[in-house]
Each structure stands twice: as C-alpha cells, then as structure tokens.
Amino acid sequence: MTGICDEFELWDLRIEVVGDQDGMVCNHKVGDYFELSGENLNFPDGQPFSIYALAALLPLLPAKQRMTDMNDWMTTDAEVACPDPYCTARFRIIRTGKTTFRHHETTGLPPGEAGNE
Ligand SMILES: [Zn+2]
C-alpha cells in the first residue's frame, strides 16, 4: 500500500502533576510528568508514577489525542483529579504537538471502514 495518502494526525500529550504539593498524600511531585505519542507512554528515567493516577488518566488520553470540535468539552477541559479523595493532586493534559501516522501502519483494515455500519 504505497502511493496512497492514508495519513492522519494525533496530538502528542504531556501529562503533568499540578496543584498544591502540601495537600498531596500520594507520591506525586509537582512537575512530574509523562508523555504520550501514538500508543507509547514515555516516562523520564527513574521517575515513579502512581498506578492509581495512571488508571484514572488512561481512559481519557486516546480521546485527548484526537482532533476535537472547538465546542467539545474535551477540547477545553484538561485537568483530572487524583482518584484518592484525600489528595489534592491534579494532572494536566497538555497537547504539545502533532504526529502524523499512516493508516496502513496502524491497522489491518482498509481506510474508511468504520466497522460499525
Ligand atoms: Zn494523589
């Protein structure tokens, strides 16, 4: 499948710990972060990240990677609370840039097949 323009773009994301450090009861530190490009999470060397916070974030990240309507709340809302109700940490999802992917390199289906019609 060469010569066919089957490109699409996804936002690259940086997810960063923000909020009041004194109120954080988990092991978060303001400024800790990880990045997502395509399907790959990247963490800075040696920096831990809570599995509970990661579990809260994961369902939102694929939606935030995609181009969204300017009126969609997914476009404007970018902070997720720590799932521990006693923790003040917030995780800010920042769209940092776009990466171009090719359909045929990411799936076995032909372009344009929604699979649900
Ligand atoms: Zn927390």
Backbone and ligand atoms as CSV (ligand in chain L), in Angstrom:
chain,resi,resn,atom,element,x,y,z
A,1,MET,N,N,0.832,-1.198,0.000
A,1,MET,CA,C,0.000,0.000,0.000
A,1,MET,C,C,0.867,1.249,0.000
A,2,THR,N,N,1.539,1.478,-1.083
A,2,THR,CA,C,2.310,2.704,-1.173
A,2,THR,C,C,1.659,3.616,-2.203
A,3,GLY,N,N,1.933,4.890,-2.092
A,3,GLY,CA,C,1.361,5.842,-3.012
A,3,GLY,C,C,-0.038,6.293,-2.620
A,4,ILE,N,N,-0.617,5.699,-1.608
A,4,ILE,CA,C,-1.941,6.102,-1.137
A,4,ILE,C,C,-1.754,7.033,0.053
A,5,CYS,N,N,-2.440,8.183,-0.016
A,5,CYS,CA,C,-2.351,9.101,1.120
A,5,CYS,C,C,-3.326,8.627,2.198
A,6,ASP,N,N,-2.801,7.961,3.159
A,6,ASP,CA,C,-3.655,7.461,4.243
A,6,ASP,C,C,-3.165,7.994,5.590
A,7,GLU,N,N,-2.680,9.226,5.551
A,7,GLU,CA,C,-2.132,9.827,6.770
A,7,GLU,C,C,-3.226,10.394,7.665
A,8,PHE,N,N,-2.949,10.393,8.941
A,8,PHE,CA,C,-3.807,11.084,9.909
A,8,PHE,C,C,-2.916,11.591,11.035
A,9,GLU,N,N,-3.432,12.554,11.768
A,9,GLU,CA,C,-2.652,13.160,12.845
A,9,GLU,C,C,-3.285,12.877,14.196
A,10,LEU,N,N,-2.420,12.734,15.184
A,10,LEU,CA,C,-2.843,12.669,16.587
A,10,LEU,C,C,-2.022,13.683,17.367
A,11,TRP,N,N,-2.646,14.248,18.385
A,11,TRP,CA,C,-1.893,15.126,19.282
A,11,TRP,C,C,-0.918,14.304,20.108
A,12,ASP,N,N,0.265,14.835,20.320
A,12,ASP,CA,C,1.184,14.315,21.331
A,12,ASP,C,C,0.777,14.967,22.639
A,13,LEU,N,N,0.836,14.211,23.710
A,13,LEU,CA,C,0.383,14.723,25.010
A,13,LEU,C,C,1.497,14.681,26.043
A,14,ARG,N,N,1.457,15.669,26.918
A,14,ARG,CA,C,2.306,15.671,28.104
A,14,ARG,C,C,1.351,15.766,29.291
A,15,ILE,N,N,1.467,14.853,30.228
A,15,ILE,CA,C,0.603,14.837,31.391
A,15,ILE,C,C,1.465,15.196,32.594
A,16,GLU,N,N,1.103,16.298,33.241
A,16,GLU,CA,C,1.975,16.877,34.252
A,16,GLU,C,C,1.243,17.022,35.583
A,17,VAL,N,N,1.922,16.739,36.676
A,17,VAL,CA,C,1.354,16.910,38.014
A,17,VAL,C,C,1.337,18.397,38.349
A,18,VAL,N,N,0.142,18.890,38.717
A,18,VAL,CA,C,-0.007,20.283,39.141
A,18,VAL,C,C,-0.808,20.286,40.446
A,19,GLY,N,N,-0.866,21.435,41.100
A,19,GLY,CA,C,-1.658,21.562,42.321
A,19,GLY,C,C,-0.796,21.890,43.527
A,20,ASP,N,N,-1.416,21.769,44.681
A,20,ASP,CA,C,-0.776,22.126,45.949
A,20,ASP,C,C,0.006,20.933,46.503
A,21,GLN,N,N,1.321,21.025,46.442
A,21,GLN,CA,C,2.171,19.902,46.866
A,21,GLN,C,C,1.878,19.472,48.305
A,22,ASP,N,N,1.596,20.435,49.177
A,22,ASP,CA,C,1.383,20.104,50.597
A,22,ASP,C,C,0.156,19.225,50.821
A,23,GLY,N,N,-0.802,19.297,49.901
A,23,GLY,CA,C,-2.016,18.503,50.060
A,23,GLY,C,C,-1.978,17.156,49.354
A,24,MET,N,N,-0.839,16.830,48.780
A,24,MET,CA,C,-0.738,15.563,48.049
A,24,MET,C,C,-0.342,14.454,49.007
A,25,VAL,N,N,-1.200,13.460,49.135
A,25,VAL,CA,C,-0.910,12.351,50.041
A,25,VAL,C,C,-0.307,11.151,49.302
A,26,CYS,N,N,-0.356,11.170,47.997
A,26,CYS,CA,C,0.295,10.111,47.210
A,26,CYS,C,C,1.751,10.538,46.968
A,27,ASN,N,N,2.427,9.787,46.132
A,27,ASN,CA,C,3.840,10.073,45.886
A,27,ASN,C,C,4.042,11.017,44.699
A,28,HIS,N,N,3.043,11.858,44.379
A,28,HIS,CA,C,3.195,12.789,43.266
A,28,HIS,C,C,4.085,13.946,43.691
A,29,LYS,N,N,4.772,14.498,42.713
A,29,LYS,CA,C,5.533,15.735,42.929
A,29,LYS,C,C,5.157,16.696,41.805
A,30,VAL,N,N,4.863,17.941,42.192
A,30,VAL,CA,C,4.530,18.948,41.183
A,30,VAL,C,C,5.632,18.962,40.132
A,31,GLY,N,N,5.243,18.888,38.881
A,31,GLY,CA,C,6.215,18.884,37.785
A,31,GLY,C,C,6.518,17.497,37.242
A,32,ASP,N,N,6.205,16.445,38.028
A,32,ASP,CA,C,6.363,15.094,37.470
A,32,ASP,C,C,5.495,14.980,36.223
A,33,TYR,N,N,5.922,14.186,35.286
A,33,TYR,CA,C,5.152,14.093,34.046
A,33,TYR,C,C,5.452,12.787,33.322
A,34,PHE,N,N,4.618,12.522,32.338
A,34,PHE,CA,C,4.957,11.527,31.320
A,34,PHE,C,C,4.386,12.033,30.011
A,35,GLU,N,N,4.821,11.425,28.916
A,35,GLU,CA,C,4.384,11.855,27.601
A,35,GLU,C,C,3.771,10.677,26.850
A,36,LEU,N,N,2.885,11.016,25.945
A,36,LEU,CA,C,2.235,10.007,25.106
A,36,LEU,C,C,2.309,10.454,23.659
A,37,SER,N,N,2.842,9.576,22.816
A,37,SER,CA,C,2.838,9.816,21.376
A,37,SER,C,C,2.376,8.531,20.710
A,38,GLY,N,N,1.272,8.618,19.977
A,38,GLY,CA,C,0.700,7.399,19.409
A,38,GLY,C,C,0.291,6.470,20.540
A,39,GLU,N,N,0.788,5.246,20.505
A,39,GLU,CA,C,0.431,4.286,21.551
A,39,GLU,C,C,1.473,4.202,22.660
A,40,ASN,N,N,2.511,5.024,22.593
A,40,ASN,CA,C,3.636,4.863,23.501
A,40,ASN,C,C,3.687,5.882,24.621
A,41,LEU,N,N,3.683,5.379,25.854
A,41,LEU,CA,C,3.921,6.209,27.029
A,41,LEU,C,C,5.424,6.302,27.243
A,42,ASN,N,N,5.886,7.483,27.615
A,42,ASN,CA,C,7.297,7.669,27.928
A,42,ASN,C,C,7.427,8.390,29.253
A,43,PHE,N,N,8.179,7.782,30.166
A,43,PHE,CA,C,8.417,8.361,31.486
A,43,PHE,C,C,9.876,8.768,31.578
A,44,PRO,N,N,10.169,9.892,32.243
A,44,PRO,CA,C,11.573,10.256,32.458
A,44,PRO,C,C,12.267,9.150,33.265
A,45,ASP,N,N,13.541,8.959,33.017
A,45,ASP,CA,C,14.298,7.911,33.705
A,45,ASP,C,C,14.173,8.038,35.222
A,46,GLY,N,N,13.759,6.946,35.843
A,46,GLY,CA,C,13.746,6.879,37.301
A,46,GLY,C,C,12.590,7.589,37.979
A,47,GLN,N,N,11.726,8.220,37.212
A,47,GLN,CA,C,10.619,8.939,37.854
A,47,GLN,C,C,9.428,7.999,38.039
A,48,PRO,N,N,8.998,7.791,39.292
A,48,PRO,CA,C,7.832,6.935,39.509
A,48,PRO,C,C,6.541,7.651,39.127
A,49,PHE,N,N,5.486,6.874,38.911
A,49,PHE,CA,C,4.165,7.469,38.660
A,49,PHE,C,C,3.125,6.505,39.196
A,50,SER,N,N,2.197,7.015,39.977
A,50,SER,CA,C,1.173,6.215,40.653
A,50,SER,C,C,0.318,5.424,39.665
A,51,ILE,N,N,0.150,4.124,39.934
A,51,ILE,CA,C,-0.721,3.313,39.070
A,51,ILE,C,C,-2.171,3.740,39.215
A,52,TYR,N,N,-2.556,4.276,40.362
A,52,TYR,CA,C,-3.946,4.706,40.565
A,52,TYR,C,C,-4.231,5.963,39.746
A,53,ALA,N,N,-3.277,6.885,39.749
A,53,ALA,CA,C,-3.427,8.085,38.925
A,53,ALA,C,C,-3.419,7.699,37.444
A,54,LEU,N,N,-2.532,6.793,37.081
A,54,LEU,CA,C,-2.460,6.356,35.683
A,54,LEU,C,C,-3.779,5.712,35.254
A,55,ALA,N,N,-4.372,4.921,36.152
A,55,ALA,CA,C,-5.646,4.265,35.836
A,55,ALA,C,C,-6.751,5.294,35.607
A,56,ALA,N,N,-6.725,6.403,36.342
A,56,ALA,CA,C,-7.734,7.452,36.165
A,56,ALA,C,C,-7.529,8.191,34.843
A,57,LEU,N,N,-6.299,8.316,34.418
A,57,LEU,CA,C,-5.976,9.081,33.218
A,57,LEU,C,C,-6.170,8.290,31.922
A,58,LEU,N,N,-5.857,7.015,31.957
A,58,LEU,CA,C,-5.802,6.228,30.720
A,58,LEU,C,C,-7.071,6.293,29.861
A,59,PRO,N,N,-8.279,6.248,30.436
A,59,PRO,CA,C,-9.464,6.280,29.553
A,59,PRO,C,C,-9.610,7.585,28.775
A,60,LEU,N,N,-9.041,8.676,29.266
A,60,LEU,CA,C,-9.211,9.981,28.632
A,60,LEU,C,C,-8.172,10.259,27.552
A,61,LEU,N,N,-7.021,9.619,27.638
A,61,LEU,CA,C,-5.905,10.002,26.773
A,61,LEU,C,C,-6.163,9.755,25.275
A,62,PRO,N,N,-6.732,8.612,24.875
A,62,PRO,CA,C,-6.980,8.445,23.435
A,62,PRO,C,C,-7.943,9.496,22.877
A,63,ALA,N,N,-8.922,9.932,23.675
A,63,ALA,CA,C,-9.838,10.983,23.208
A,63,ALA,C,C,-9.100,12.307,23.090
A,64,LYS,N,N,-8.231,12.590,24.055
A,64,LYS,CA,C,-7.496,13.856,24.037
A,64,LYS,C,C,-6.465,13.889,22.908
A,65,GLN,N,N,-6.042,12.726,22.432
A,65,GLN,CA,C,-5.094,12.667,21.315
A,65,GLN,C,C,-5.730,13.080,19.998
A,66,ARG,N,N,-7.052,12.932,19.918
A,66,ARG,CA,C,-7.731,13.161,18.643
A,66,ARG,C,C,-8.171,14.603,18.483
A,67,MET,N,N,-8.357,15.007,17.213
A,67,MET,CA,C,-8.831,16.356,16.919
A,67,MET,C,C,-10.275,16.439,17.415
A,68,THR,N,N,-10.570,17.444,18.210
A,68,THR,CA,C,-11.912,17.565,18.770
A,68,THR,C,C,-12.532,18.898,18.354
A,69,ASP,N,N,-13.828,18.942,18.330
A,69,ASP,CA,C,-14.566,20.161,17.984
A,69,ASP,C,C,-14.274,21.256,19.010
A,70,MET,N,N,-14.229,22.514,18.561
A,70,MET,CA,C,-13.917,23.599,19.499
A,70,MET,C,C,-14.974,23.730,20.607
A,71,ASN,N,N,-16.188,23.227,20.358
A,71,ASN,CA,C,-17.239,23.287,21.371
A,71,ASN,C,C,-17.297,22.052,22.265
A,72,ASP,N,N,-16.474,21.079,21.944
A,72,ASP,CA,C,-16.439,19.842,22.725
A,72,ASP,C,C,-15.706,20.108,24.045
A,73,TRP,N,N,-16.276,19.655,25.154
A,73,TRP,CA,C,-15.599,19.862,26.450
A,73,TRP,C,C,-14.230,19.193,26.471
A,74,MET,N,N,-14.054,18.174,25.647
A,74,MET,CA,C,-12.755,17.500,25.607
A,74,MET,C,C,-11.658,18.438,25.086
A,75,THR,N,N,-12.047,19.450,24.326
A,75,THR,CA,C,-11.082,20.428,23.828
A,75,THR,C,C,-10.595,21.355,24.944
A,76,THR,N,N,-11.513,21.778,25.805
A,76,THR,CA,C,-11.172,22.797,26.806
A,76,THR,C,C,-10.729,22.220,28.142
A,77,ASP,N,N,-11.346,21.156,28.567
A,77,ASP,CA,C,-11.065,20.634,29.906
A,77,ASP,C,C,-9.801,19.784,29.865
A,78,ALA,N,N,-8.874,20.097,30.749
A,78,ALA,CA,C,-7.568,19.436,30.643
A,78,ALA,C,C,-7.023,18.936,31.975
A,79,GLU,N,N,-7.774,19.112,33.063
A,79,GLU,CA,C,-7.247,18.648,34.350
A,79,GLU,C,C,-8.097,17.512,34.907
A,80,VAL,N,N,-7.392,16.514,35.420
A,80,VAL,CA,C,-8.013,15.334,36.001
A,80,VAL,C,C,-7.570,15.261,37.454
A,81,ALA,N,N,-8.533,14.998,38.339
A,81,ALA,CA,C,-8.212,14.902,39.767
A,81,ALA,C,C,-7.627,13.541,40.098
A,82,CYS,N,N,-6.782,13.525,41.109
A,82,CYS,CA,C,-6.286,12.250,41.633
A,82,CYS,C,C,-7.481,11.459,42.160
A,83,PRO,N,N,-7.531,10.155,41.910
A,83,PRO,CA,C,-8.672,9.361,42.390
A,83,PRO,C,C,-8.713,9.195,43.908
A,84,ASP,N,N,-7.627,9.520,44.599
A,84,ASP,CA,C,-7.646,9.487,46.063
A,84,ASP,C,C,-8.351,10.750,46.565
A,85,PRO,N,N,-9.512,10.620,47.217
A,85,PRO,CA,C,-10.277,11.813,47.617
A,85,PRO,C,C,-9.554,12.679,48.653
A,86,TYR,N,N,-8.495,12.168,49.268
A,86,TYR,CA,C,-7.759,12.945,50.261
A,86,TYR,C,C,-6.530,13.628,49.672
A,87,CYS,N,N,-6.362,13.487,48.375
A,87,CYS,CA,C,-5.173,14.026,47.696
A,87,CYS,C,C,-5.578,15.207,46.817
A,88,THR,N,N,-4.781,16.265,46.847
A,88,THR,CA,C,-5.109,17.476,46.082
A,88,THR,C,C,-4.474,17.512,44.690
A,89,ALA,N,N,-3.768,16.463,44.331
A,89,ALA,CA,C,-3.075,16.474,43.027
A,89,ALA,C,C,-4.060,16.568,41.877
A,90,ARG,N,N,-3.626,17.263,40.849
A,90,ARG,CA,C,-4.329,17.326,39.581
A,90,ARG,C,C,-3.318,16.955,38.502
A,91,PHE,N,N,-3.821,16.413,37.405
A,91,PHE,CA,C,-2.965,16.011,36.295
A,91,PHE,C,C,-3.420,16.778,35.072
A,92,ARG,N,N,-2.542,17.623,34.581
A,92,ARG,CA,C,-2.889,18.476,33.434
A,92,ARG,C,C,-2.462,17.795,32.145
A,93,ILE,N,N,-3.402,17.647,31.240
A,93,ILE,CA,C,-3.127,17.022,29.939
A,93,ILE,C,C,-2.874,18.138,28.931
A,94,ILE,N,N,-1.664,18.206,28.440
A,94,ILE,CA,C,-1.244,19.303,27.554
A,94,ILE,C,C,-0.998,18.737,26.155
A,95,ARG,N,N,-1.638,19.349,25.163
A,95,ARG,CA,C,-1.376,18.977,23.774
A,95,ARG,C,C,-0.124,19.725,23.324
A,96,THR,N,N,0.933,18.983,23.061
A,96,THR,CA,C,2.228,19.616,22.801
A,96,THR,C,C,2.572,19.725,21.320
A,97,GLY,N,N,1.970,18.905,20.490
A,97,GLY,CA,C,2.293,18.920,19.068
A,97,GLY,C,C,1.537,17.793,18.400
A,98,LYS,N,N,1.729,17.655,17.116
A,98,LYS,CA,C,1.036,16.601,16.387
A,98,LYS,C,C,2.044,15.673,15.718
A,99,THR,N,N,1.682,14.402,15.684
A,99,THR,CA,C,2.475,13.418,14.943
A,99,THR,C,C,1.588,12.820,13.858
A,100,THR,N,N,2.168,12.636,12.694
A,100,THR,CA,C,1.446,12.044,11.567
A,100,THR,C,C,1.673,10.539,11.544
A,101,PHE,N,N,0.589,9.806,11.410
A,101,PHE,CA,C,0.641,8.352,11.305
A,101,PHE,C,C,0.030,7.949,9.970
A,102,ARG,N,N,0.283,6.725,9.561
A,102,ARG,CA,C,-0.312,6.202,8.335
A,102,ARG,C,C,-1.218,5.038,8.688
A,103,HIS,N,N,-2.422,5.110,8.135
A,103,HIS,CA,C,-3.448,4.124,8.461
A,103,HIS,C,C,-2.936,2.694,8.315
A,104,HIS,N,N,-2.312,2.401,7.184
A,104,HIS,CA,C,-1.908,1.010,6.936
A,104,HIS,C,C,-0.802,0.529,7.873
A,105,GLU,N,N,-0.152,1.468,8.562
A,105,GLU,CA,C,0.880,1.074,9.530
A,105,GLU,C,C,0.300,0.867,10.931
A,106,THR,N,N,-0.994,1.186,11.090
A,106,THR,CA,C,-1.581,1.130,12.427
A,106,THR,C,C,-2.742,0.144,12.548
A,107,THR,N,N,-3.172,-0.452,11.436
A,107,THR,CA,C,-4.285,-1.404,11.487
A,107,THR,C,C,-4.229,-2.325,10.281
A,108,GLY,N,N,-4.944,-3.422,10.366
A,108,GLY,CA,C,-5.025,-4.345,9.245
A,108,GLY,C,C,-6.227,-4.090,8.348
A,109,LEU,N,N,-7.080,-3.145,8.736
A,109,LEU,CA,C,-8.272,-2.840,7.940
A,109,LEU,C,C,-7.969,-1.759,6.919
A,110,PRO,N,N,-8.715,-1.732,5.804
A,110,PRO,CA,C,-8.542,-0.657,4.821
A,110,PRO,C,C,-9.100,0.655,5.370
A,111,PRO,N,N,-8.611,1.812,4.863
A,111,PRO,CA,C,-9.142,3.098,5.311
A,111,PRO,C,C,-10.625,3.221,4.997
A,112,GLY,N,N,-11.332,3.978,5.821
A,112,GLY,CA,C,-12.727,4.276,5.544
A,112,GLY,C,C,-13.718,3.251,6.034
A,113,GLU,N,N,-13.238,2.125,6.521
A,113,GLU,CA,C,-14.144,1.118,7.051
A,113,GLU,C,C,-14.369,1.393,8.524
A,114,ALA,N,N,-15.579,1.851,8.849
A,114,ALA,CA,C,-15.859,2.183,10.239
A,114,ALA,C,C,-15.994,0.939,11.101
A,115,GLY,N,N,-16.412,-0.144,10.499
A,115,GLY,CA,C,-16.543,-1.374,11.264
A,115,GLY,C,C,-17.821,-1.457,12.075
A,116,ASN,N,N,-18.651,-0.423,11.977
A,116,ASN,CA,C,-19.897,-0.438,12.746
A,116,ASN,C,C,-21.086,0.026,11.905
A,117,GLU,N,N,-20.959,-0.014,10.605
A,117,GLU,CA,C,-22.073,0.435,9.768
A,117,GLU,C,C,-22.652,-0.725,8.978
L,1,ZN,ZN,ZN,-2.875,11.566,44.696
